[in-house]
Amino acid sequence: MVKKLTKGSEEREFYICEECGFSYETNELAKKCQDWCQKHHSCSLKITKHAVNLKH
């Protein structure tokens, strides 16, 4: 299951792949990432290039 996170004063929503921890702006991308990670035990560059950095 994809984890939902609300962050910042603007209360933007992000979705996190619980397998690898990458964060995305859409639930759809996070779900694709999680499905890929579970099936292949690796990350897909085509998916992870859409990941966002939440540390800034």
N, C-alpha and C positions, 0 to 999 in steps of 0.2 A: 504494500500500500504506500502510495506517495504521501509525504508529509507536507502539510501546508504551514507556511510561516508568514506572519505579518510583521513588517519591519519599517522603521523610520517614522518621522512625524507625519508623513503623507499616508501612512498605513498601506504601503504597497504590499501586494501579495506575491509570494514566491513559493515554488513547489520544489521539494527536495527528493532526489532519488535516495531511498534508504539503503540501497546496496553500496553505492560508491560515494554518496554525499554531495554530488554536484547539484547546484541550484539552477532553476529555470524560471522564466517569467510566465510560462503556461503549464498547466497541468498536463496537457497532451505531450509536450516534450519530456517532462519528467517521467511520465508513464512509459514512453518509448525507451528512455534511458534505462529505467528499472527493468523493463521486460528484456532488453538486450543484455544487461548485466547478469540477470538471473539465468538466462539461457546460455550465454557464452563465457561467463566468469571473466569478463573483460569489458572495456569501454569502447564504444564506437566513436571514431573521430567525426563522423558525419553528424552525430547527435551532440556530442560534447562541445563542438565548436559554438553551440548556442547557449552554453552555460554562462551564468553571470557570477561575478565576484561580489559577495555580500559583506566583505570586510572593510569597505570604505564608507 
